[in-house]
Amino acid sequence: MSYLFRPNYGSSNGKRLTGFPRYTEVLKRNFKNFMFTNLLTLVGFLPFGIGVALSILSSSVLVLIPACIIGGIFAGPALSCMYDAVMRSLRDVSGKPWETYKHTWKQNWRQSLLPGIVFCLMLGFYIFMAMLFWWSSRFPGWGTIALYVFSLLLFTMFFSICWPQIALFEQPLRQCAQNCILFLLRFFPKTLGITLLQLIYWAVMVLFLPWSVMLMPLTGFWFILYTANFLIYDTLNHSFRIEEQIASVFPEQAAFYEDDEAWLKRKQEEKNASDNSNR
């Protein structure tokens, strides 16, 4: 962690950094906000987690379905807020964590309800099916395993592109789904890469249960979502014109960069203007 948060002396050239320096710069600036939003996202997923656990303990799909629906009502807005925090950081937009979170919740909760319910229903069924494979006295077969993994892959790829749109834009869900499909067809390798990264992350979390539960408040959702979206953000931005569209509606959220010389010149002008006004 100390390596990630080491001083970055290359960020004063008046341009947005790239590569690993950019990754560490954004992470250092938004670490507290990520931690704060991650804790609230965990709280939002508690009803879903408890419901899925009860359905597994009772081995009942009848418990799973309502549990996922109720859980999705809370998990959808919470996850959209987590994505909003990640996207704001990648756009270099600052703000107070609690004020920003409240604003995002009020703005996104309606349009994130249905995606949250669908997301939790599908995720709940994937978890339940995995437990059925584990409980089965006979190996389910490689064909069944391949079909399960392939469908899980497509599910993760779709929602990896869907959630950023829900967090950023107000648009019909049909348009969001269409954008996801077109993006996947055009940028399939890149989307596949970040999807595999996310699946590996969550697979490690599951394999090391219950000890990995202690990591959830520290890394939880924010770390993998930030890493995955950092890797694909430029492609998302160019495809959906994220910064251009948001800057046209909210000019105060437009990214602003200046080098050391320009910064010193601006500060000197502000100081001179302030001294003149006080005379």
N, C-alpha and C positions, 0 to 999 in steps of 0.2 A: 504493500500500500504506500509506503514511503517513496518508492520509486515512481508510482503513478502521480504522487502529489509533489514531486520535486519542482523547484522554481522553473518556469518556462520563460526563457529570455528571448524567444523568437516570435512572440505575439505582438510586438510593437512595430511591425513593418507596414501597418495600414491595410493589410489584407487578411482574409480568413485563412487560418492554418489548414494544413491537410495531413492525412495519415495519423500516425500515433501521437504526434504533438497536439493535433486537434482533439483527439480522443481524450487525452489527459487534461487539456485546457478546459473543455466543456465539463468533464467529470469533476474537476477541482472546484469549478465555479458553482455547480449545481448539486454537489454531493448531499448537502443538508436537505435540500428540497426533495431529492430522490428518496432519502431515508424517511422523511415526513410523509410523503405521498405513498410510499410503499407500506407503511404501517396502516394507513387508512384503507389501502387496497386489501390488505390481509383481513382487516375487520369486515370489509364488504364481502369477502369470500367465505367468511365463517359459516353463514347459514348453508351455503352450498356444500362446504366440506363436512359439516355435521350431518346434513341430510344424506349425502352419499355414504358416509360411514355407517349410518343407521340402516340404509338399504342393503349394504354389504353384510352387516351383522345379522340382519333378518333374512337375507337372501331373497329379497322381494323387489321385483320391478315396480309393483304398485306403490311402494314407498319411494322408489327412485324418481319416478316421473314428477309427482308433486314437489318433491324436495328440490329437483333441478329447476322447476319453474319458479318456485319461491326464491331459491338461491340466485337465479338469473336476474330477478328483479333488483337485487342488491349488488350483485357482482358486475352487471353490465355498466351502470354509471361509475362504479369504483374503478373498473378497468379503463374506461374511457378517460377518467381523470389521470390515471397513471400514464396513458399514452400521450395525453395533452402535456403533461410535465416533461416527458421525453422530447416531444416535438418542439416545445417552447425552448428547451435547452439547445437543441440543434439549430434553431433559428436565431439563437443569441438574444432571446427575449427574457428580461429579468422581471422580478415581481416578488411580493411578499407571499410565502408559501400558503398561508391560511386564506388570505384574501383571494389569491389565484384559484385555490381549490374550491372555495365556495362559489366563485364566479363560474368555473368550469362545470361544477355539479348542476347549477341552475340552468346553464346553457345546454348541457348534453343529456340530462337524465331522460328526457322524453324519447329522443331518437336512439338512445342506447338500450332501452328496455327490451324491445323485441330481439335485437341482435344478442343481448345478454342472455335472454331465455333460450334462444336457439343454441347459442354457444354452450351454455351449461347443460342443456339436454344432450347434445351430442357428446360433450366431454364426459358427462356422467355415464352415458352408455359405453363409451370406450373404456372407462375405468371398470365398470361392472363386467364387461366382456373379458377384460384382462384377468379379473378375479375368477371368472368362470374357467378360463384356460388354466389358471393355477390350481383350481380345485378339481379339475377333470382327472379321472383315474387313467385316461388314455390320452396320448399325444394327439392334439387336434388335427395335425397334418400340416405339411409345409405350405400347401395351397391356401389353407385357411389363415395361417400366420401371415403369408405374403399379402393376401387380400386385406387383412386387418391393418398391417403396417402401411400399405399403399393408401388406403382410405384415410388413415390417421395423418399421413403426409399431406394429402390434398386438403384435409380439414384445416391443418395448421397453416398451410400456404395461403389458403383463402382468407382466413381471419387475420393473418399477419399483414395483409394489405387492406382488409376491411376496417379494422379498428383505428388506424391512423386517419382514415377518411371520416369516420364517425366523430373523432376528436377534433378534426380541423374544419370540416365543412357541414353546412346545413343543406342536405340534398335528399331526395327520395331514396329509400332503401333499394329500390329496383336499379336506380342509377349507380348506387354504390356497388351492388353486386355485378353489374355490367362492367364497371371500371375494374373490379378485381379480376374478372375473367380475362379481359383484354390485356391487363398488366401481366397476368400469369403467362399468357400466350406469347407475349413479346419478350418478357424478361424471365423466362422460366429458370435458367441456370442460377441467376442471382437469387431469386426467391427460394429456390431449392436449397441453396447454400445456407441462407439464414434460417430456414426451416429445420434443416438437419442440426444446426447449431443449437436451436431451441430445444429440439427433441432430446438431444444428448444431455443438455443441461438438466432437463426435468427427469430424464431417466436416471441420472446420477443421484438426484435428490430422492427419487423413489427407492433406489437400491440401498441407500444408506439410511433409510428410515429405521428407527425414530430419531437418530442422532441429527439428521439433516434438518429436523424441525427447528433446532436451535439456530440454524443459519437463516431461516426465513426472515426474521426482523432485520438482519444485516444485509443480505443479498436479495432474497425473495424474488419479487417480480422485476424490480427496477434494473438490476444488473444485466440480466439477459435481454430485457426489452431495450435497454439503452444500447447495448453492444450490437444487437441484431439491427436495430433501426439506424444506428450510426453507419453500419456497413452498406445499407441500401438507401440512405437518405438522399444522396445526390440524384439517384435514379428516380425516386419518388418526387423530388422537387422538380426535376426537369419534365416529368410526365404530367404531373397535376398542377404545375406552376404554383406551388404552395406559397412561397414567399412573395411572389408577385401578386397573387390574389388577396392574400391577407394584408399586405402593405397597402393595397388600393382601398380596402375597407377600414383598416386600422393603421394609419400612417405611423402612429407612435410605436408600432411593433416592427417597423422596418429596421433591419440590421444596419449599424453605423460603425465604420472603421476609420481610424486615422493613425498615422505614424507618430513617433515621438515629437518630431519637429512641428507638425500640424497641431498636435495637442498643446504644446507649449505656446505656440502662437495664439491659439484660441483662448487659452487661459489668460495670457497677457492682455489680450484685447478685452476680455471680460473684466479683468482687474482695472484696466484703464477706464473703462466705461463706468465701473462702480465708483472709482475715485472721482471722476468728473461729476457724477450725479450727487456726490456728497459735498461738493464744494459750494 
